[in-house]
Amino acid sequence: MTEGAMMADEGGEESGPFASNGNKKTEDHDEELESIKRVTGEDGVSYETLEDAEAGNKIQAVCPMVVASREVKEKKKVISFTTTGLKDVYLWIDIFGFAVLDSHGKVTRSVPYPMLASWMIDNDLFQVQLVNKKGKQKVYTYLTGYHTAVKIKNRLWEYIDLYLKHPKAVEALQSFCQAIEEGNVVSTDLLKEGIPLDKEAFIDESLTKAKKIPLGTNKDGTPKKPAKAKAAATSSKSPSKDTQNLARAEAELRTLREALQKALEERDEAKEKCEGLDAQLELLQLESKGGGDGGEGASAKAKQLEEEAKQLKEDLEFSVRERDNLSKQLENAMERMQSMESGDAGNTQQEVLHYQQEAQQLAALMEEQHSIIDDLVKAKSDLEEQVAQEKGGRQQAEAIAEAATNEAASAIAEAQAAGEQMQGEQMQVVALGAGAILEGCEGLRRDLATVRSEAEALSTAVPLMSAFALRQLSDFMASGAFASMRDAMERYKRECKLRKQLYNQLIELRGNIRVFCRVRPLFGKEIEEEEEDVTRFPEEDEITVLASDGSYSRAKTYEFDKVFGPDSSQTVVFQEVAPLIASVLDGYNFCIFAYGQTGSGKTHTMEGPRDDPGVNTRAIAELFRLAEERGEDYEINVSASVLEIYNEQLRDLLVRDNSKKLEAKLAKDGSVHVPGLTAMKVGTPQDIVKVMEVASKNRAVSATNMNEHSSRSHAMLSVSVMCRNRISKQEHRGKLHLVDLAGSERVGKSEATGARLKEAQAINKSLSSLGDVIQALSAKKGHVPFRNSKLTYVLQDSLGGHSKVLMFVQASPAGSNTSETRCSLDFAARARNVELGQAKQNTVRYGDGGDNGHAKH
Ligand SMILES: Nc1ncnc2c1ncn2[C@@H]1O[C@H](COP(=O)(O)OP(=O)(O)OP(=O)(O)O)[C@@H](O)[C@H]1O
């Protein structure tokens, strides 16, 4: 502990935070301390006091003499003190004493007190550990604002500089550094424990503090018990034990004081000796410099004395260190006694903890402020940069503008000069031009006369030439050449037809899905809004879709089995379907479905208007026509059912109450049945119209808006045909599915909410499942996901079960529908690649127990 503190205790006197020892050698010290006291206040040095002192600029200021290092580990290196902002600086400062400054900041006196206390600055936390006037160690924590912290820090650097300039301070500092080197430094904080630390432990302890861990750790580095708890534990002990402890501590203290006193005496003695020897040495050196006979002897003596002095100095240093150790032990003993007398230590500890908490909060705030300041600084520099750039740019622009102005001026001048010259030249040009025009007119007049005479010649030649041509033509037609040309043309047509037939046969064999594309005409609103028609038909059975603006930039051409343009009538379309219908009578399953976005004409193609029916009615009429053609030998039974798939539920559209739940079932032979679905017997083509009407009515019952509803559900008209050959006793059972799918553009659209969202999701699910099924079929995958939706499940025996399939891909020609049209055509192109395999005929001999009653009436 400090000399001063110890002596104050001894003498029973107290003189401020740093007590005097009453020793005559330190009398001056006492005075100095008194003067310090005036500005330091009762509790020790506080920044505010210094500030006040300086603000008045009258009285002397007191500052701590410190050694500090930004890196605690480099504590011994006290030379470089550069400041780089507070943020990342953990500053550990040890006070060696106090320097007294005058109003100009000059050190007038210094009072070195090595190892008196420690200061720590961590951002806005400014902590001072001092020894109060009772010689008791106390921690004072000052929470400062950012700017104050900066000032304190800067001030400390100033103090350090001043301190280092002061010879006494340097001396103290050197001994301190040496003490650190030798590992004899005792942390002030750990003096309480009376444990002298080695250098490493000291550094570790310092680092712990720098990291803001509550003050005080045990020797092994574990956190100490809070003082309060300690106090509580102590209070629970019996009073006699406390008394014993106190007595023991007093005895220890006495012993230590004695030892210290002895050490001090030894030191003073050694110092005196040393000073005497120094004086002698000086004298001898002077003598030896002066020369003479005795020079050599004197010089030898001087050397010997120098050796002695050196030895004594070392002894002195050793005793100083010894004394310091003893001081520390003494301080520790005193501390322990005091903590037994009062709960002060606990209070201090609590105080420290409290301040540390507040400090942490403030540190967080500071952090925030720092980042704001950093942002502001950055913004400022950005702005400055911008301003500089703009300045540069403006200067450049001004230079360019000036150059342009100059150029313009010279151009104007040149233009004026040229203008004047041109006026004369222009006159000449005009005169020349007029001459040329006159000449041209002359030439034209001459040409006109020639043309007139030629026309007259021709008017007489043409009748003669046409008579000649007619004669030639009749000769040619009469000749064999014309006949052979006509033959060639007919042969070509036949070839084409044959090729088509062969192709169809190939399709038939492979079982490819046939794809017919039909483009509807632009209608009403689209014409009004002058929408672009983006479809072109470059070749037969080819369609090109242009970009939405009608350009060929992203044109894509598709080839299908048949392509019908907007002018194609229902009759023309059906002509292509009709040949396939016969297969139903022969016991084949045939599925025709229409795919496309809403309003692309699916219903028009499949159902069509009453006065111009579509595929459904025409197909059934064709069935009856073919049956009739087959004559008496055949017995034909036709029945129809209409199924709707709405929101992934099956509905029977031939009954009024369609609340009955229907489920599709897959039979062992791979055919799909819907148990409970009504099948109506159809005897004539007109009957199918009635069936359609019933279905339409029942569909309308469950929907507020029929048209809207039709776009959001799939409708499937299934016609079952039983055709018996009375002679061969063969029975063919064929099925014709006619499917009008929901609008495909709903796939992926999700803006809908509530009921619409549910519908959209259901359509999405079923059509994407259809896509997956098509994909799996075209990739010839082993597993085809028919079960993923009701639609694909119902179509399983058409798409996967040796059925013939025809797909109508419907397209809108409007530019606004380009992307939907492309999607539909891409989908159809994929479908066209699907090879379902050769269709299977369902034939039984009805006399052999085949089931006849598959139709319900
Ligand atoms: N080829 C065509 N010739 C003349 N008009 C047509 C043609 N195709 C469709 N239309 C007309 O276009 C409109 C929309 O056609 P349609 O109702 O058949 O479309 P859709 O694809 O079935 O629509 P949704 O998916 O909503 O049921 C109807 O007024 C229909 O008469």
The ligand as a Gaussian input file, in Angstrom:
#p B3LYP/6-31G(d) Opt

LIG

0 1
 N      -65.456000     -21.877000     -84.519000
 C      -66.277000     -20.948000     -84.053000
 N      -67.029000     -20.243000     -84.900000
 C      -67.848000     -19.299000     -84.429000
 N      -67.996000     -18.981000     -83.130000
 C      -67.292000     -19.650000     -82.240000
 C      -66.376000     -20.668000     -82.641000
 N      -65.814000     -21.161000     -81.557000
 C      -66.336000     -20.495000     -80.515000
 N      -67.199000     -19.591000     -80.912000
 C      -67.932000     -18.676000     -80.058000
 O      -67.049000     -18.213000     -79.077000
 C      -67.666000     -18.107000     -77.803000
 C      -66.928000     -18.940000     -76.787000
 O      -66.938000     -20.264000     -77.147000
 P      -67.202000     -21.463000     -76.132000
 O      -68.258000     -21.120000     -75.114000
 O      -67.421000     -22.659000     -76.922000
 O      -65.834000     -21.503000     -75.428000
 P      -65.352000     -22.538000     -74.336000
 O      -63.958000     -22.838000     -74.626000
 O      -66.272000     -23.694000     -74.218000
 O      -65.458000     -21.695000     -73.034000
 P      -65.645000     -22.250000     -71.551000
 O      -64.361000     -22.865000     -71.171000
 O      -65.924000     -20.995000     -70.788000
 O      -66.769000     -23.217000     -71.552000
 C      -69.072000     -18.594000     -77.990000
 O      -69.903000     -17.492000     -78.162000
 C      -69.006000     -19.390000     -79.267000
 O      -70.238000     -19.373000     -79.954000

